Each structure stands twice: as structure tokens, then as C-alpha cells.
Amino acid sequence: MTEGTLRCRKLISDYAKANYKLMLREPDGQLKHRFIVPGSVYSNSLWDWDSWLTDIALRGIEGIDGDELATYEKGCILNFAEHTDEKGRVPISIMPSSTLPDFSTNPDTNIHKPCFAQHALFVCDAAGDSEWVRDAFPAIERYLGFYKENAYHEESGLYVWIDDCAIGVDNDPCTFYRPKRSSASIYLNCLMYRELFAAAELAGRLGRADAEEKYGYEADELAERIRDLLWDQRDGFFYSADVNLVPVDTTSWLHSGCPRHWPALIQRIGVWSGFLPMWAEIATRDQAAAMVRNCLDESTFNAPFGIRSLSKAEKMYALLKTGNPSCWLGPVWGITNYMVYDGLKKYGYEKEAAELAEKTIRMFGRDLEKTGVLHEYYHPETGEPMNNPGFQNWNLLSLLMEC
């Protein structure tokens, strides 16, 4: 690691140490337990994947009191569990006085992203105790049941977004402005695979052999469907798929001679989440090798400051300063760099991972030198911040990146 990179890492570490306690919040209103918010400048709002990834980042800060943090970590899970309704719907975020979205007026919309069980398992491992999650596990099971009943495409065996509300990667063209339940997102399905895997592990620790077998089987089946239907051999990349197809009707005169035999159509749109099968450890070794070539291609994803959130070759590519939705059409995000880095490490691409880590650390360190804060996303060519000063969240995961 160069002297400049070491200086940047120290800037990030000092910034994290100065701000992390401001991310730990006390019970407030209908949030009955302590919880974690995505940044010191955030309101008292508990968010799904934001709080999960922020928690992972906080655990990477040297000198943090793990016992103190554990009560806030567990509180995130318990708060969500207490706001899981009888159908298994879990809010994407919870505020002290109201929940978003309001399922009473908008029942047919996305719920908490697939990271509920993953976050719970992370907390169990960090705290060295799994018994505390026993009372929350029925809520996790109801929530997984809701996904299976309402966001599962039987013909393909893949999961779909119910709509394009708060999917996390806000304006991913594979889902944004698409019809309801039409997008079998690679991002969603990789998260769900890891979620089912985590649920199986939790069930085993709680002595629930039936649930352990059930979720383990579903995870394995989903991984097979992802490798089969979302892998494109021609491009050497994973894509989302369109499942908004007319049902097969063998009695139809027009179609009966040769009915379709494909349950989904690949959307050949180069989105950063196509690298997630490496993070999720779904990709085969050969698939990973092809994906790394994509990762290094400067005409698509590889930029001077990390991984573009959308391939530069796509017509939708745009470097815009936007909020609601935030722009995932090309800018570099801390989370894109971290999850691609983590996948590279898992498959043994140490050199490529280290290079991505150095880009990330230098980008954040330079931002802190110039502005004193971090931002939500960055220009891929210049590393300049583009939006939302004070954003911390998963940017602090850079402290876990080794170069």
C-alpha cells in the first residue's frame, strides 16, 4: 500500500471513529429497540439493506466496543420483526411515527429487501450468540413466505420485484419503469439466494431441522436457476431477465406449432449487479473468469475510480445528480466497489481486488481532504463527488477493503 493510500485510509478511519456513535440511536416512538441509521446526518429512520451494510461497516472500525454495538444490531432485527404483519410484509424503512410504505393503502408493493435473515445471521456471528433471534425467527419465516407467494415466478423459478419502488439500486433500467412482477433482477435473486442460505443456517442453530432443510433446498434450487437462466455464455456475464411473457397455450392456433420453451428472456443490459453471483458465490469458476474480463474492460465497467453502476456502452448511461431516485446509471457507488471487491476476493482474484480497493480508498480519502465529508456517489472518470454530502452508510465498508 502506497503512502498516499495509507493516508487516505487513515482519513476514512478517523472520520468513521468521529461519526459512528451518531449512527447509534435510542428507542423512539414505534421503534422500541435501539437501532442503527445509515449515517450521522440521517433522521431517526431504520432502513433495510442500508442498516445491514452500515452494521457490517461499523464492525470494521478498529477500537469499536462490540458489546455496546450488539444491542443496536439486535435492535434493528427486533424492530423489523415487531413490524412484520400477519402476511409477512416488512417495511422497507421504519420511522418513529409512521412506516414506509403504508401497506394498508398500497398492499401490492415491494417490502424489505432480502437481507433480513442475512443481517440477523451477521449479528449472531458478531455477538457469538444465536438464541436471542429465536423470538424474531417466526417473522423472518413469514416474510420469506410472503416473497414465495407474491414475488416468485413459478415458471422460471426466479424471484421478481413486485414493482419498482425502493429496490435499492433505484433506477436500474432492468426494473425502473417496468411492469409489475416483470423483472427477475439478478440483484434481487442473488440477495434472495444468500437470504435463503442465511435462513437455513439460523434454523439449524435454533434446532429447526425442518426449516433448515427447506430453506437450504430452496437456496440450492435458486442458484441452479440463476446459473441456468441468467447467465449469458455469449457475453460471459449475468443479466436480469424479463418474465412478462404470454402464457403458453398449446391450443392456440397461432402458437401451437412451436410454443416457446423459454421461461424468461435475458435483458442484455450491463448493470454492475451482474457481478453479484461472485459475491453470492453462485458463479462457477469458469463463469467467474469470464466475468473478471468484463470487470477489467474500460469500455464498459472499469473506470479510474471503480466500477460504473451501469456499463458505459449502454444507451441509458448518464452521469446525473439526482435524488429520489438516486442515479445508478453510471456513477461509482461505494457499495458497487465493495461488493465487486468481495466477489473478486472470494474467487481468488487478489490482484484485481487490491486494485479496486486502492481506487476506492483514494476516492474517499481525497473527498475527505477536499470537503471534510463523504458523498452518496461519484464521477467514475474524475472521482469527484456528485450528490448528497454527509452520506456515510456503506462507504465505510472501504475500511474492510485490503490493497
C-alpha positions as CSV (number, residue, x, y, z in Angstrom):
1,M,0.0,0.0,0.0
2,T,1.5,3.4,-1.0
3,E,2.0,6.2,1.4
4,G,-0.8,8.1,-0.3
5,T,-3.3,5.2,0.1
6,L,-2.3,4.8,3.8
7,R,-3.0,8.5,4.4
8,C,-6.4,8.1,2.7
9,R,-7.3,5.0,4.8
10,K,-6.4,6.9,7.9
11,L,-8.6,9.8,6.9
12,I,-11.5,7.4,6.4
13,S,-10.8,5.6,9.7
14,D,-10.6,8.9,11.6
15,Y,-13.8,10.0,10.0
16,A,-15.6,6.8,10.9
17,K,-14.4,6.9,14.5
18,A,-15.6,10.5,14.8
19,N,-19.1,9.7,13.4
20,Y,-20.0,6.2,14.2
21,K,-21.7,6.8,17.6
22,L,-24.0,9.3,15.9
23,M,-25.3,6.3,13.8
24,L,-26.4,4.5,17.0
25,R,-29.9,5.6,18.0
26,E,-32.1,5.1,21.1
27,P,-35.7,3.9,21.1
28,D,-38.0,6.4,19.6
29,G,-41.8,6.2,19.0
30,Q,-42.7,2.9,17.5
31,L,-39.0,1.9,17.2
32,K,-39.0,0.2,20.6
33,H,-35.4,-1.0,20.4
34,R,-32.1,0.6,19.9
35,F,-31.1,0.7,16.2
36,I,-28.6,1.8,13.5
37,V,-29.2,4.5,11.0
38,P,-27.1,4.8,7.7
39,G,-25.3,7.9,8.7
40,S,-24.7,10.5,11.4
41,V,-26.7,13.1,9.4
42,Y,-29.8,10.8,9.0
43,S,-33.1,11.2,10.7
44,N,-34.3,8.5,13.1
45,S,-35.1,6.1,10.4
46,L,-34.3,2.4,10.3
47,W,-33.7,1.2,6.7
48,D,-33.4,-2.4,5.4
49,W,-30.2,-3.0,3.4
50,D,-28.7,0.3,4.5
51,S,-28.7,-0.6,8.2
52,W,-27.4,-4.1,7.4
53,L,-24.5,-2.9,5.4
54,T,-23.8,0.0,7.7
55,D,-23.6,-2.5,10.6
56,I,-21.0,-4.6,8.7
57,A,-19.0,-1.5,8.1
58,L,-19.2,-0.5,11.8
59,R,-17.8,-3.8,12.8
60,G,-14.8,-3.0,10.7
61,I,-13.9,0.1,12.7
62,E,-10.9,-0.5,14.9
63,G,-11.5,0.0,18.6
64,I,-15.3,-0.1,18.5
65,D,-17.0,-1.6,21.6
66,G,-18.5,-4.8,20.2
67,D,-20.7,-5.3,23.3
68,E,-22.1,-1.8,23.0
69,L,-22.8,-2.2,19.3
70,A,-24.5,-5.6,19.8
71,T,-27.6,-4.1,21.4
72,Y,-28.1,-1.7,18.5
73,E,-27.5,-4.5,16.0
74,K,-30.0,-6.8,17.6
75,G,-32.5,-3.9,17.9
76,C,-32.5,-3.5,14.1
77,I,-33.8,-7.1,13.7
78,L,-36.2,-6.9,16.6
79,N,-37.7,-3.6,15.4
80,F,-38.3,-5.1,11.9
81,A,-39.7,-8.3,13.4
82,E,-42.2,-6.4,15.5
83,H,-43.4,-4.5,12.4
84,T,-43.8,-7.7,10.3
85,D,-47.5,-8.1,9.6
86,E,-49.5,-11.4,9.6
87,K,-48.9,-11.7,5.8
88,G,-45.2,-11.4,6.2
89,R,-44.9,-7.8,4.9
90,V,-41.9,-6.0,6.4
91,P,-41.5,-2.3,5.8
92,I,-38.5,-1.1,3.8
93,S,-38.0,1.6,6.4
94,I,-39.5,2.4,9.8
95,M,-39.8,5.9,11.2
96,P,-40.7,6.7,14.8
97,S,-44.3,7.8,13.9
98,S,-45.0,6.1,10.6
99,T,-43.9,3.3,8.3
100,L,-43.0,3.4,4.6
101,P,-44.6,2.1,2.5
102,D,-48.1,2.1,4.1
103,F,-49.3,-1.4,3.3
104,S,-52.9,-0.5,4.4
105,T,-53.2,1.8,1.4
106,N,-50.7,0.2,-1.0
107,P,-50.6,-3.6,-0.3
108,D,-49.2,-4.6,-3.7
109,T,-45.7,-3.2,-3.5
110,N,-42.1,-4.2,-2.5
111,I,-41.2,-5.0,1.0
112,H,-37.9,-5.2,3.0
113,K,-35.2,-6.3,0.6
114,P,-33.8,-9.8,1.0
115,C,-31.3,-9.1,3.8
116,F,-33.4,-9.7,7.0
117,A,-32.1,-13.1,7.7
118,Q,-28.6,-12.2,6.5
119,H,-28.4,-9.3,8.9
120,A,-29.7,-11.5,11.7
121,L,-27.1,-14.1,11.0
122,F,-24.3,-11.5,10.9
123,V,-25.4,-10.2,14.3
124,C,-25.4,-13.8,15.7
125,D,-21.9,-14.4,14.4
126,A,-20.6,-11.0,15.7
127,A,-22.2,-11.4,19.1
128,G,-21.3,-15.1,19.4
129,D,-25.0,-15.9,20.3
130,S,-27.9,-17.1,18.3
131,E,-30.5,-17.7,21.0
132,W,-31.6,-14.0,21.0
133,V,-33.0,-14.3,17.5
134,R,-35.4,-17.2,18.4
135,D,-38.4,-14.8,19.0
136,A,-37.8,-13.0,15.7
137,F,-37.4,-16.1,13.6
138,P,-41.2,-16.6,13.0
139,A,-41.3,-13.1,11.5
140,I,-38.4,-14.0,9.2
141,E,-40.3,-17.1,8.1
142,R,-43.5,-15.1,7.4
143,Y,-41.5,-12.6,5.4
144,L,-39.9,-15.4,3.3
145,G,-43.3,-16.9,2.8
146,F,-44.6,-13.6,1.5
147,Y,-41.8,-13.4,-1.0
148,K,-42.5,-17.0,-2.2
149,E,-46.2,-16.3,-2.5
150,N,-46.1,-12.8,-4.0
151,A,-42.8,-12.3,-5.7
152,Y,-41.9,-15.8,-7.1
153,H,-42.3,-16.6,-10.8
154,E,-43.2,-20.3,-10.9
155,E,-42.4,-21.0,-14.5
156,S,-38.8,-19.8,-14.2
157,G,-38.2,-20.4,-10.5
158,L,-36.8,-16.9,-10.1
159,Y,-37.9,-14.1,-7.9
160,V,-39.3,-10.8,-9.3
161,W,-39.7,-7.3,-8.0
162,I,-43.4,-6.6,-7.3
163,D,-42.9,-3.0,-8.6
164,D,-40.0,-0.5,-9.0
165,C,-40.4,1.1,-5.5
166,A,-37.3,1.4,-3.4
167,I,-35.4,-1.5,-4.9
168,G,-32.1,-0.2,-3.6
169,V,-30.5,0.4,-7.0
170,D,-33.2,2.9,-7.6
171,N,-33.2,3.4,-11.4
172,D,-31.7,0.2,-12.7
173,P,-33.2,0.1,-16.2
174,C,-34.0,-3.6,-15.8
175,T,-36.7,-2.8,-13.2
176,F,-37.2,1.0,-13.3
177,Y,-40.4,1.9,-15.2
178,R,-41.0,-1.8,-15.9
179,P,-44.4,-3.5,-15.4
180,K,-45.1,-5.1,-12.1
181,R,-43.6,-8.5,-11.5
182,S,-41.8,-8.5,-14.8
183,S,-38.2,-8.1,-13.6
184,A,-36.3,-11.2,-12.5
185,S,-33.5,-9.0,-11.3
186,I,-30.0,-10.6,-10.9
187,Y,-29.5,-8.3,-7.9
188,L,-32.8,-9.5,-6.3
189,N,-32.1,-13.1,-7.0
190,C,-28.5,-13.0,-5.6
191,L,-29.7,-11.4,-2.5
192,M,-32.5,-13.9,-2.1
193,Y,-30.1,-16.8,-2.6
194,R,-28.0,-15.5,0.3
195,E,-31.1,-14.8,2.3
196,L,-32.4,-18.4,2.0
197,F,-28.9,-19.7,2.8
198,A,-28.8,-17.5,5.9
199,A,-32.3,-18.6,7.0
200,A,-31.2,-22.2,6.7
201,E,-28.2,-21.5,8.9
202,L,-30.3,-19.7,11.5
203,A,-32.9,-22.5,11.5
204,G,-30.1,-25.1,12.2
205,R,-28.8,-23.1,15.1
206,L,-32.3,-22.9,16.6
207,G,-32.9,-26.6,16.3
208,R,-35.4,-26.3,13.4
209,A,-34.2,-29.1,11.2
210,D,-37.3,-28.9,9.1
211,A,-36.8,-25.2,8.2
212,E,-33.1,-25.7,7.8
213,E,-33.7,-28.4,5.1
214,K,-36.5,-26.4,3.4
215,Y,-34.5,-23.2,3.1
216,G,-31.3,-25.0,2.1
217,Y,-33.2,-26.8,-0.7
218,E,-34.8,-23.6,-1.9
219,A,-31.4,-21.8,-1.9
220,D,-29.8,-24.6,-4.0
221,E,-32.7,-24.6,-6.4
222,L,-32.5,-20.9,-6.9
223,A,-28.8,-21.0,-7.5
224,E,-29.3,-23.5,-10.3
225,R,-32.0,-21.3,-11.9
226,I,-29.7,-18.3,-11.7
227,R,-26.8,-20.2,-13.4
228,D,-29.2,-21.6,-16.0
229,L,-31.4,-18.7,-16.9
230,L,-29.5,-15.5,-16.0
231,W,-26.0,-16.5,-17.4
232,D,-25.2,-15.4,-20.9
233,Q,-22.5,-17.5,-22.4
234,R,-22.1,-15.2,-25.4
235,D,-21.1,-12.2,-23.2
236,G,-19.7,-14.1,-20.3
237,F,-21.9,-12.2,-17.9
238,F,-25.0,-12.5,-15.7
239,Y,-28.1,-10.4,-16.6
240,S,-31.6,-9.8,-15.2
241,A,-34.4,-11.3,-17.2
242,D,-37.9,-10.4,-18.4
243,V,-40.6,-12.8,-17.3
244,N,-43.5,-10.7,-18.7
245,L,-44.4,-13.3,-21.3
246,V,-47.7,-14.5,-22.6
247,P,-48.5,-17.9,-21.1
248,V,-48.0,-21.0,-23.2
249,D,-51.3,-22.1,-24.7
250,T,-50.9,-25.3,-26.7
251,T,-54.5,-24.9,-28.1
252,S,-53.7,-21.6,-29.7
253,W,-53.6,-21.9,-33.5
254,L,-51.0,-19.2,-33.8
255,H,-48.5,-20.7,-31.3
256,S,-49.3,-24.4,-31.2
257,G,-46.9,-25.4,-33.9
258,C,-43.9,-24.3,-31.9
259,P,-44.8,-22.9,-28.4
260,R,-42.0,-21.2,-26.6
261,H,-39.7,-23.3,-24.4
262,W,-38.0,-20.5,-22.5
263,P,-39.5,-19.2,-19.2
264,A,-37.6,-15.9,-19.3
265,L,-35.8,-13.6,-21.7
266,I,-32.4,-12.3,-20.7
267,Q,-32.2,-8.5,-20.6
268,R,-28.7,-7.8,-22.1
269,I,-28.3,-4.6,-20.1
270,G,-24.9,-4.3,-18.5
271,V,-25.6,-3.5,-14.8
272,W,-23.0,-3.7,-12.1
273,S,-25.2,-6.2,-10.2
274,G,-24.2,-8.8,-12.9
275,F,-21.1,-9.3,-10.8
276,L,-23.1,-10.2,-7.7
277,P,-23.1,-14.0,-8.5
278,M,-19.4,-13.8,-7.4
279,W,-20.3,-12.0,-4.2
280,A,-23.1,-14.6,-3.6
281,E,-20.7,-17.5,-4.6
282,I,-23.2,-18.7,-7.2
283,A,-20.9,-18.4,-10.2
284,T,-18.8,-21.3,-11.4
285,R,-15.1,-20.9,-11.7
286,D,-15.3,-20.6,-15.4
287,Q,-18.1,-18.1,-15.2
288,A,-16.1,-16.0,-12.8
289,A,-13.1,-16.0,-15.1
290,A,-15.3,-14.6,-17.9
291,M,-16.8,-12.0,-15.5
292,V,-13.4,-10.7,-14.5
293,R,-12.7,-9.9,-18.1
294,N,-15.8,-7.8,-18.1
295,C,-14.7,-6.2,-14.8
296,L,-11.4,-5.1,-16.4
297,D,-13.0,-3.7,-19.6
298,E,-12.5,0.1,-19.6
299,S,-15.2,0.4,-22.4
300,T,-17.9,-0.9,-20.1
301,F,-17.4,-1.1,-16.3
302,N,-13.8,-0.5,-15.4
303,A,-13.3,3.2,-14.5
304,P,-10.4,5.1,-12.9
305,F,-12.3,5.3,-9.6
306,G,-14.0,1.9,-9.6
307,I,-17.0,0.0,-11.1
308,R,-19.5,2.0,-13.1
309,S,-23.0,1.2,-11.9
310,L,-24.1,0.9,-15.5
311,S,-21.9,-0.1,-18.4
312,K,-20.6,2.9,-20.3
313,A,-21.7,1.1,-23.5
314,E,-25.4,1.3,-22.6
315,K,-27.6,3.9,-24.2
316,M,-29.1,4.7,-20.8
317,Y,-25.6,5.6,-19.4
318,A,-25.9,9.0,-17.7
319,L,-23.9,10.8,-15.0
320,L,-26.6,12.8,-13.3
321,K,-27.0,14.4,-9.9
322,T,-30.4,13.1,-8.9
323,G,-32.3,12.1,-5.7
324,N,-35.5,10.0,-5.5
325,P,-34.4,8.2,-7.5
326,S,-30.7,8.4,-6.9
327,C,-28.6,7.8,-10.0
328,W,-27.4,4.3,-10.7
329,L,-26.9,4.9,-14.4
330,G,-23.1,5.1,-14.4
331,P,-21.8,6.8,-11.3
332,V,-19.5,4.9,-8.9
333,W,-21.0,4.0,-5.6
334,G,-19.2,2.7,-2.5
335,I,-21.3,-0.4,-2.4
336,T,-20.7,-1.3,-6.1
337,N,-17.0,-1.2,-5.5
338,Y,-17.2,-3.1,-2.2
339,M,-19.4,-6.0,-3.4
340,V,-17.4,-6.5,-6.6
341,Y,-14.3,-6.4,-4.5
342,D,-15.7,-9.0,-2.1
343,G,-16.6,-11.3,-5.0
344,L,-13.1,-11.0,-6.5
345,K,-11.6,-12.0,-3.2
346,K,-13.9,-15.0,-2.8
347,Y,-12.8,-16.3,-6.2
348,G,-9.1,-15.7,-5.6
349,Y,-8.6,-12.6,-7.8
350,E,-6.4,-10.9,-5.2
351,K,-4.6,-8.5,-7.6
352,E,-7.8,-7.2,-9.2
353,A,-9.4,-6.9,-5.8
354,A,-6.5,-4.9,-4.4
355,E,-6.5,-2.5,-7.4
356,L,-10.2,-1.9,-6.8
357,A,-9.6,-1.4,-3.1
358,E,-6.9,1.2,-3.8
359,K,-9.2,3.1,-6.2
360,T,-12.0,3.2,-3.6
361,I,-9.8,4.3,-0.7
362,R,-8.2,7.0,-2.7
363,M,-11.5,8.3,-3.9
364,F,-13.0,8.6,-0.4
365,G,-9.8,9.9,1.1
366,R,-9.5,12.6,-1.5
367,D,-13.1,13.6,-0.9
368,L,-12.5,13.9,2.9
369,E,-9.4,16.0,2.2
370,K,-11.3,18.4,-0.1
371,T,-14.7,18.6,1.5
372,G,-14.4,17.0,5.0
373,V,-17.3,14.6,4.3
374,L,-18.2,11.6,2.1
375,H,-20.9,11.6,-0.6
376,E,-23.5,9.3,-2.0
377,Y,-21.9,8.6,-5.4
378,Y,-19.0,9.8,-7.5
379,H,-18.0,10.6,-11.1
380,P,-16.3,7.4,-12.5
381,E,-13.7,9.3,-14.5
382,T,-12.7,12.1,-12.1
383,G,-13.6,10.7,-8.7
384,E,-15.4,13.9,-7.9
385,P,-18.4,13.7,-5.6
386,M,-21.8,14.1,-7.3
387,N,-24.5,14.1,-4.7
388,N,-25.6,14.1,-1.1
389,P,-22.8,15.4,1.1
390,G,-22.6,13.7,4.5
391,F,-23.6,10.3,3.2
392,Q,-21.7,7.6,5.1
393,N,-23.6,4.3,5.1
394,W,-21.7,1.6,3.1
395,N,-18.9,4.0,2.1
396,L,-17.3,2.9,5.4
397,L,-17.1,-0.6,4.1
398,S,-13.9,0.7,2.4
399,L,-12.2,0.1,5.7
400,L,-12.7,-3.7,5.1
401,M,-11.0,-3.5,1.6
402,E,-7.4,-4.6,1.6
403,C,-4.9,-3.4,-1.0
